Amino acid sequence: MDLDLRKLRYFVAVADRLHFGRAAEDLHIAQPVLSRQIRALEHDLGTPLLIRDSHGVALTDAGRQLLTDAGPLLASAHAVRRRVTAAAGGSRRLMVGFRAGITVTPAVQRFATRHPDVVVDMQRIESDDQAAMLLDGRIDIGYVRLPIDETGLRVTPLYTEPWVAVLPTGHRFAGKERITEADLAGEPLLWPPDPGTQPTKHPHPNAGYLVRGVDETLEHVAAGRGISFLARSAAVFYSHPEVSYVPVPDLAPDQVCLAVAAARTSSVVSDFLAAAHATAEITAECGNDEMWQLARDAAS
């Protein structure tokens, strides 16, 4: 039995809305057509996916499982379309995503010696979109930071690096050689879109500002709205006259990984992954002691 992707998209629309009328509006189709397509999908799979009664629409256990699996599957199909379109245009391109502070150049240069005909584009990504961009094909390979939803992905560790506290220059611990996270317990924390990306062990109240990316983090910290934590390499590349970086050695190190969509297989991707692993030590050097001291001096 082949799973019909159109019916699957229709099911996801209903499952997200839990309302046939609103889902039909989103899909720009008539509600009776949508209902027939969902019933046909249930027939194909041999099980009810939705419970329809006077109280509304709810997912069955099978429906919840299908909704979980549908996202990566639909994203993978979209990624195939992107790659086919690019190939039809005669271009050989590899899009590499990277988080702030991660140096991609050594791997790109090593890869280019073997594939001079492949153009490697690079794009910075954030914690809340790194998985989605891999699954839907906007990027082919990602230099990511944990945690990441690994559903539909192949994720391999690359290297680790320490964390630093991001403090306003007037903070009582600004300029210290090092502090513990316990020293900052109770300080308001600026939360990223995914709070799980912060490595904290002690309680921190939410500062009340949702920040996305290093630039926003630095501006809010400089304004005295809270503190944050960054991997040390990000602190090396980003300075702000009103922000101080202080090492926090007792925090478990940040893990940098390589990630690709599980369905993504090609010799070009494999060769880039090999180049990235071969140059991992060079990449990690972006946070070495000399560069770190320069960054601290610039931020103080």
C-alpha positions as CSV (number, residue, x, y, z in Angstrom):
1,M,0.0,0.0,0.0
2,D,1.4,3.4,-1.1
3,L,0.7,6.2,1.3
4,D,-0.9,9.1,-0.6
5,L,0.9,12.3,0.4
6,R,-2.0,14.5,-0.5
7,K,-4.3,12.6,1.8
8,L,-1.6,12.8,4.5
9,R,-1.4,16.6,4.1
10,Y,-5.2,16.8,4.5
11,F,-5.0,14.6,7.6
12,V,-2.3,16.9,9.2
13,A,-4.5,19.9,8.5
14,V,-7.4,18.4,10.3
15,A,-5.3,17.0,13.1
16,D,-3.7,20.4,13.7
17,R,-7.0,22.2,13.7
18,L,-9.2,19.4,15.1
19,H,-11.9,21.0,13.0
20,F,-13.0,19.9,9.5
21,G,-14.4,23.2,8.5
22,R,-11.4,25.3,9.4
23,A,-9.0,22.7,7.9
24,A,-11.0,22.8,4.6
25,E,-10.7,26.6,4.5
26,D,-6.9,26.4,5.1
27,L,-6.6,23.8,2.3
28,H,-9.0,25.8,-0.1
29,I,-11.2,22.7,-0.7
30,A,-14.8,21.9,0.1
31,Q,-15.5,20.3,3.5
32,P,-17.2,17.2,2.0
33,V,-14.2,16.6,-0.2
34,L,-11.9,16.7,2.8
35,S,-14.1,14.3,4.8
36,R,-14.1,11.8,1.9
37,Q,-10.3,12.0,1.6
38,I,-9.8,11.4,5.4
39,R,-12.2,8.4,5.2
40,A,-10.2,7.1,2.2
41,L,-7.0,7.4,4.2
42,E,-8.5,5.6,7.1
43,H,-9.6,2.8,4.7
44,D,-6.1,2.7,3.2
45,L,-4.5,2.3,6.6
46,G,-7.2,0.0,8.0
47,T,-7.8,2.0,11.2
48,P,-9.7,5.0,12.4
49,L,-7.6,8.1,12.8
50,L,-10.1,10.6,14.1
51,I,-13.1,10.4,16.4
52,R,-16.0,12.5,15.2
53,D,-18.9,13.2,17.6
54,S,-21.0,15.9,19.0
55,H,-18.1,17.2,21.1
56,G,-15.9,17.8,18.0
57,V,-12.9,16.0,16.6
58,A,-10.2,14.1,18.5
59,L,-7.3,11.9,17.5
60,T,-7.2,8.2,18.0
61,D,-4.0,6.5,19.2
62,A,-3.3,5.6,15.6
63,G,-4.0,9.2,14.6
64,R,-1.6,10.6,17.1
65,Q,1.1,8.2,15.8
66,L,0.5,9.2,12.2
67,L,0.6,12.9,13.1
68,T,4.0,12.3,14.8
69,D,5.4,10.5,11.7
70,A,3.8,12.7,9.1
71,G,5.9,15.8,9.7
72,P,9.3,14.3,8.8
73,L,7.7,12.4,5.9
74,L,6.1,15.4,4.3
75,A,9.2,17.5,4.9
76,S,11.3,14.8,3.2
77,A,9.0,14.9,0.2
78,H,9.3,18.7,0.0
79,A,13.1,18.3,0.2
80,V,13.1,15.9,-2.7
81,R,11.2,18.5,-4.8
82,R,13.7,21.2,-3.9
83,R,16.7,19.0,-4.9
84,V,15.0,17.8,-8.2
85,T,14.3,21.5,-9.1
86,A,17.9,22.4,-8.4
87,A,19.2,19.5,-10.4
88,A,16.9,20.4,-13.3
89,G,18.5,23.8,-13.3
90,G,21.9,22.2,-13.9
91,S,23.4,23.4,-10.6
92,R,25.3,21.3,-8.1
93,R,24.9,23.0,-4.7
94,L,25.2,22.1,-1.1
95,M,23.6,24.2,1.5
96,V,25.3,24.1,4.9
97,G,23.6,25.5,8.0
98,F,25.5,26.5,11.1
99,R,24.8,27.9,14.5
100,A,26.3,31.2,15.7
101,G,30.0,30.9,16.6
102,I,30.7,27.7,14.6
103,T,33.3,28.0,11.9
104,V,32.4,26.1,8.7
105,T,35.3,27.3,6.4
106,P,37.9,24.6,7.1
107,A,35.4,21.8,6.1
108,V,34.3,23.8,3.0
109,Q,37.9,24.3,1.8
110,R,38.8,20.6,2.4
111,F,35.6,19.5,0.6
112,A,36.4,21.8,-2.4
113,T,39.6,20.0,-3.1
114,R,37.6,16.9,-4.0
115,H,34.5,18.6,-5.4
116,P,35.5,21.8,-7.1
117,D,32.4,21.7,-9.2
118,V,30.0,21.8,-6.2
119,V,29.0,25.3,-4.9
120,V,28.8,25.3,-1.1
121,D,26.4,27.9,0.3
122,M,26.3,28.7,4.0
123,Q,23.4,30.0,6.1
124,R,23.2,30.7,9.8
125,I,20.4,28.9,11.6
126,E,18.8,29.2,15.1
127,S,17.9,26.7,17.7
128,D,14.1,26.7,16.9
129,D,14.5,26.0,13.2
130,Q,17.6,23.8,12.8
131,A,15.6,20.5,12.7
132,A,12.8,21.9,10.4
133,M,15.3,23.3,7.9
134,L,17.1,20.0,7.6
135,L,13.9,18.0,7.1
136,D,12.3,20.3,4.5
137,G,15.5,20.6,2.5
138,R,16.3,24.3,3.0
139,I,19.7,23.1,4.3
140,D,21.4,19.8,3.4
141,I,23.8,19.6,6.3
142,G,23.6,21.3,9.7
143,Y,26.3,22.2,12.3
144,V,23.8,22.1,15.2
145,R,23.9,22.5,18.9
146,L,22.0,20.1,21.2
147,P,19.3,19.7,22.2
148,I,17.6,19.0,18.8
149,D,14.6,16.9,17.9
150,E,16.4,14.0,16.2
151,T,13.2,12.6,14.6
152,G,14.0,11.9,11.0
153,L,17.6,13.0,11.4
154,R,21.0,11.4,11.6
155,V,23.0,13.3,14.3
156,T,26.7,12.7,15.1
157,P,28.8,14.4,17.7
158,L,31.6,16.7,16.4
159,Y,33.2,18.5,19.4
160,T,32.3,20.2,22.7
161,E,33.0,23.7,24.0
162,P,32.5,25.5,27.4
163,W,29.8,27.9,28.3
164,V,30.1,31.5,29.3
165,A,27.7,33.8,31.2
166,V,26.5,36.8,29.4
167,L,26.3,39.7,31.8
168,P,25.8,43.5,31.6
169,T,29.0,45.4,32.2
170,G,27.7,46.8,35.5
171,H,26.9,43.3,36.9
172,R,28.7,42.4,40.2
173,F,30.4,39.5,38.5
174,A,31.4,41.3,35.2
175,G,35.1,41.0,34.6
176,K,35.6,38.0,36.9
177,E,38.0,35.3,35.7
178,R,35.3,32.6,36.3
179,I,32.2,32.0,38.3
180,T,29.9,29.1,39.1
181,E,26.3,28.9,37.9
182,A,25.3,28.8,41.6
183,D,26.7,32.4,41.8
184,L,23.9,33.4,39.4
185,A,21.1,31.4,40.9
186,G,17.9,33.5,41.0
187,E,19.0,35.9,38.3
188,P,16.4,36.6,35.6
189,L,17.2,34.6,32.5
190,L,16.5,35.6,29.0
191,W,14.8,32.6,27.4
192,P,15.4,31.5,23.8
193,P,12.5,30.1,21.8
194,D,13.5,26.6,23.1
195,P,14.3,27.0,26.9
196,G,15.9,23.6,26.8
197,T,18.9,25.1,25.0
198,Q,20.0,26.8,28.2
199,P,22.4,24.6,30.3
200,T,21.2,25.8,33.7
201,K,21.0,23.5,36.7
202,H,19.8,26.2,39.2
203,P,16.5,28.0,39.2
204,H,16.2,31.2,37.2
205,P,13.1,33.3,36.8
206,N,12.0,34.1,33.3
207,A,13.1,37.6,32.5
208,G,9.9,38.0,30.4
209,Y,11.6,38.6,27.0
210,L,11.7,35.9,24.3
211,V,15.0,36.3,22.4
212,R,16.1,34.7,19.2
213,G,19.7,34.6,18.2
214,V,22.9,36.1,19.7
215,D,22.3,39.7,18.5
216,E,18.9,39.9,20.4
217,T,20.4,38.3,23.4
218,L,23.2,40.8,23.7
219,E,20.9,43.8,23.3
220,H,18.6,42.6,26.0
221,V,21.5,41.8,28.4
222,A,23.1,45.2,27.7
223,A,19.7,46.8,28.6
224,G,19.9,45.1,32.0
225,R,16.8,42.9,31.3
226,G,18.5,39.6,32.4
227,I,21.4,37.3,31.9
228,S,22.0,34.5,29.5
229,F,24.6,31.8,28.5
230,L,26.4,31.3,25.3
231,A,28.8,28.7,24.0
232,R,32.3,30.3,24.2
233,S,32.8,30.3,20.4
234,A,29.7,32.5,19.9
235,A,31.2,34.9,22.5
236,V,34.4,35.0,20.5
237,F,32.7,36.2,17.4
238,Y,30.2,38.6,19.0
239,S,31.2,41.5,21.2
240,H,29.1,44.4,22.7
241,P,30.5,47.4,24.6
242,E,27.8,46.9,27.3
243,V,28.2,43.2,27.7
244,S,30.8,41.1,29.7
245,Y,31.5,37.4,29.2
246,V,32.5,35.3,32.2
247,P,33.4,31.5,32.0
248,V,31.2,29.1,33.9
249,P,33.4,26.0,34.2
250,D,30.9,23.9,36.2
251,L,28.3,23.7,33.5
252,A,28.4,20.6,31.3
253,P,29.9,21.6,27.9
254,D,27.9,22.5,24.9
255,Q,27.8,19.7,22.2
256,V,28.2,20.6,18.6
257,C,27.0,18.0,16.2
258,L,26.5,17.4,12.5
259,A,23.0,16.6,11.3
260,V,21.4,15.5,8.1
261,A,18.0,14.2,7.2
262,A,17.9,10.5,7.6
263,A,16.5,10.1,4.1
264,R,19.3,12.2,2.6
265,T,21.9,9.9,1.1
266,S,24.5,11.0,-1.5
267,S,28.2,10.7,-2.0
268,V,28.5,14.6,-2.0
269,V,26.9,14.8,1.5
270,S,29.0,11.9,2.8
271,D,32.2,13.6,1.5
272,F,31.3,16.9,3.2
273,L,30.5,15.1,6.5
274,A,33.9,13.4,6.2
275,A,35.6,16.8,5.6
276,A,33.8,18.3,8.6
277,H,34.9,15.5,10.9
278,A,38.5,15.7,9.6
279,T,38.6,19.5,10.4
280,A,36.7,19.3,13.7
281,E,39.8,20.2,15.7
282,I,40.4,23.3,13.5
283,T,36.8,24.3,13.9
284,A,36.9,23.9,17.7
285,E,40.0,26.2,17.8
286,C,37.7,29.2,17.1
287,G,37.4,29.3,20.9
288,N,41.0,28.9,21.9
289,D,42.6,30.8,24.7
290,E,44.2,33.5,22.6
291,M,41.0,34.3,20.7
292,W,39.0,34.1,23.9
293,Q,41.2,36.7,25.6
294,L,40.8,39.0,22.6
295,A,37.1,38.6,22.8
296,R,37.0,39.4,26.6
297,D,39.2,42.4,26.0
298,A,36.9,43.7,23.3
299,A,33.8,43.2,25.5
300,S,35.3,44.9,28.5
